[in-house]
């Protein structure tokens, strides 16, 4: 017979796994978005500055 403690423990483990996976996905997406924004700023800054001779 399955103990209620093991069922609760398994449920908590699954919930934590989902939360951690979601957090990693969010941080990865945020890093990608920030990098993309910085690259775009570099491109616009580089093309806006006059070239020296």
Secondary structure, 3 states (H helix, E strand, C coil): CCCHHHHHHHHHHHHHHHHHHHHHHHHHHHHHHHHHHHHHHHHHHHHHCCCCC
